[in-house]
Amino acid sequence: MSPIVLAALYSHAATLFASVLLIVVVFLIGRVARLSQPLAITLAILPALVLFAMDRLVMQGPPGLI
């Protein structure tokens, strides 16, 4: 594989690892704060869901241009 492809794969893997680590840390903070497990996992995943929703909204573009 070319160095550019490997760099892209490593960059993607590092980003994925960092996001999973962030979700786990926020979940554990929620559990230490004695939140229920469903509430803690919701709190941990909510920022990712907001980012996915914003990305999808941006990708769609303004309405009425199709």
C-alpha positions in Angstrom: 0.0 0.0 0.0 1.1 3.5 -0.6 2.1 5.7 2.3 -0.8 8.1 1.6 -3.3 5.3 1.9 -1.7 4.0 5.1 -1.7 7.5 6.6 -5.4 7.9 5.8 -6.2 4.5 7.4 -4.1 5.3 10.5 -5.7 8.7 10.8 -9.2 7.2 10.5 -8.4 4.5 13.1 -7.0 7.1 15.5 -10.1 9.2 15.1 -12.4 6.2 15.7 -10.3 5.2 18.7 -10.5 8.7 20.2 -14.2 8.9 19.7 -14.8 5.5 21.4 -12.5 6.5 24.2 -14.4 9.7 24.7 -17.8 7.9 24.8 -16.4 5.4 27.4 -15.0 8.2 29.5 -18.2 10.2 29.5 -20.2 7.0 30.3 -18.0 6.2 33.2 -18.2 9.8 34.6 -22.0 9.4 34.4 -21.9 6.2 36.3 -19.5 7.6 38.9 -22.0 10.5 39.3 -24.6 7.7 40.1 -26.7 8.2 37.0 -28.7 5.2 35.8 -27.0 3.1 33.1 -29.5 4.2 30.3 -29.1 7.8 31.2 -25.3 7.6 31.3 -25.1 5.9 27.9 -27.5 8.5 26.5 -25.3 11.3 27.9 -22.2 9.6 26.4 -23.7 9.1 22.9 -25.7 12.4 22.6 -22.7 14.5 21.3 -22.0 12.0 18.6 -25.7 11.9 17.6 -25.8 15.7 17.4 -22.7 15.7 15.2 -24.2 13.1 12.9 -27.4 15.1 12.6 -25.6 18.3 11.8 -23.4 16.5 9.2 -26.5 15.1 7.5 -28.2 18.5 7.5 -25.1 20.1 5.9 -24.8 17.4 3.3 -28.5 17.8 2.3 -28.0 21.5 1.5 -30.7 24.1 1.4 -34.2 22.9 0.6 -35.5 23.5 -2.9 -32.3 23.2 -4.9 -33.0 19.7 -6.3 
